[in-house]
Amino acid sequence: MTASEGSSGIRLGLRENWRQFSLLVLVNAFVGGMVGMERTVVPLIGAEEFDIASTTIVVSFIVSFGIIKAVANLVSGHFADIYGRKHMLILGWLIGLPTPFMIAWAPSWGWVIAANALLGINQGFAWSMTVIMKVDLVGPKSRGLAVGLNEFAGYLSVGLTAFLTGYIAQRYGLRPEPFYLGIGYAVLGLALSVLLVRDTREHVRLEISQHAATTETLRFWEIFRRASFGDRNLFAASQAGLVNNLNDGMSWGIFPLFFAGFGLGVERIGILKAIYPVVWGVLQTVTGPLSDRWGRKGLIVAGMWVQAAGLLLTAFTQSFGWWFLASMLLGLGTAMVYPTLIAAVSDASHPSWRARSLSVYRFWRDLGYAIGALAAGVMTDLFGAAWAIAAIGVLTFISGAVVAASMSERR
């Protein structure tokens, strides 16, 4: 029996667990697709089909999504430790299954908001479990790689689905045809999770048995305090995650309306909405492993500043070519930040409470969706979309500076 193998034959490592790891990559592609089906068309549905003039009201579906997802993230790790990762994954799919049906045939905007509350639970449970289970499988040496591959699958699917829904909407209309993709994703994701995914709690027990430090017994609120502001590294990661998703929530709700205001059709808006998460998704296969070799801090700081540059370029230009470049910069910066933050939180957490620490981080990160969408909606109604985008770009730069000042490198 090797040092990385338990008495039951359980082993840690990507090569040793490649079948389950690959399956979880595929499952998370379907999880990401559930969000991707909304990125291009749902803000346009609010403005064009329901004749909603207020940007703040249009982005209310992102507010409901972000708040519910943040709370689901917060409890998902705790429940995963109690009931098992697989059970939480299946529950997430069951709750998310009605979402595409509700949006496709919604008789009022309230149905869209309710559907996004269900989608928030789906993402909070299902995406969280795919991240946690991959980190469980690979052990401590390849966390950046594991998270990078997980987020690659999810956000590549977000981008491709955003493009496909824009393409479909251009030819067949905003509803219901673009949401047939979401129905397929939900059915396939649920089936794979029930039939083929295996729980990973035994891998956690093996890692704990090999951990140099003794097991830390912490109550949930002790972990919440430590992950929120009690530990410098965890605080730096949590605030950066919140601001990262704050600007993502803003781009989700405001960008389609901003681009449409300059006369872009839904297909070209779909291209701009796709290139950002596609670049983000693909490059995470590089940035995740690089963070294992180079360290976390530098990639996070630089990534936040590259995002800020992309947002400012979007705000102060008025052509498709410049917006395409800005979207690529936004994707590059997010790819540098996203897997690296999760790996940094894992580094700073004991295996016995890592799942709950990641849940607290993901609570703060995904609360950014709601804050970003609401703040951007209000600023757009008061000052215009360009100034809302620019203001959040400046905030993103400041967040990177906070990481530079607060985070210490852990090798």
C-alpha positions, 0 to 999 in steps of 0.5 A: 500500500502506497502513501497515497493509498488507503486500506480500502484501495482508495487512492489520491491523484488525477491519474489514479481517479481519471475516470471519475474526474473526467465524468465530473468534468462532463457533468460540470459542462452541463451545469455551466450550460444551464447558466449559459442559456441565459447569458445572451437572451434573458435580458433581451426577453425582459426588455423586448418581450415584457417591455420593461424599461427600467434596467434595474428591474431587468437585472432583477433575475440576476439578483434573485439568482445571485442571492439564492446561489450564495446561500446555497453555496454557504450550506452546500459544503456543510450538508456535503460533509453530513449527507455526502457529495453525490446526494447534494449533486443529485439534489441540485439537478432535481431542483434545477430541472424546471428552470428552462421550462419556466423561462421558455414559457413564462407568462410574466417576468415574475416567473423568470425571477422564480426560475432563477431562484431555482437555478441559483440552488442548482448552481450552488449545489451542483457546481460546488459539488463538482469542484469539491469532489475534484479537489477530493480526488486529486489530493493536495499536489494538483489542486490548481489543475483540478480546479482549472479543468473543472472551471474550464468545462463549466465556463467553456459550456457557458460561452458556447451555449451563450453563442448557440442561444444567440444564434438560435434566437436570431433565427427562431425568436427569443423563446422557447427554442433557445431553452431546449438546450437547457432541457437537454443539459438538465436531463443528461446531467441528472442521469449521469449524476444518479447512474455513474458518479461516486461519492468522494468522502473516503478520499477526504478521510484518506487525505486527513489520515496523511495530513501532517497537522492534527484534525481541527474541530471547528464549528461552522460559524468559526469557519465562516469568521475565519474564511470571511475576515479572520485569516488574511489569505482567506479574506483576500480571496473572499473579497476578490471573489466577490468583486470578480463575480460583481463585474460578471453579474454586471456584464451578464445583465448590462452588456446585452442592453449596452450593445443593443443600444448601439444597434448590434443584433442578437447574434453579434451580441451572442458572439461578444457574450460567448468570447468572454467565458470561452477564453475564460474557460479554455485558459483555465487549463493553463492558469490553474496548473501555473498557479501550482508552480508559480504561486497564487498571489501574482496571478490573482492580482494581475488577473484582477487588473486585466479584468479592470482594463477590459471593463474600461475598454468596453465602457469607453469604446463604441465598436464591435472590434474594440468590444471583442478585444475587451471581452478577450481581456475580461476572459483572460483576467478571469481565467487568471483569477478564478481557479487560482482563488479556489486553489488559494482557499484550499491551500489555507484550509485544513482537509477536515473543514475545506469543503465548508471553507470553500462554501463560505468563499463561494458564498461571498463570491456569488453574492457578487452576482446580486450586488453587481447586477443591482448596483449596475442597474441603478447606476445605468438608470441614473448615469448610463451604462458606460459609467456603470461599467467604468465604475465597476472596472475601477472597483475591480482594480482596487480589489486587485490592490487589496490582494497585493497588500493582504495575501501572503504566498503559500508554497 
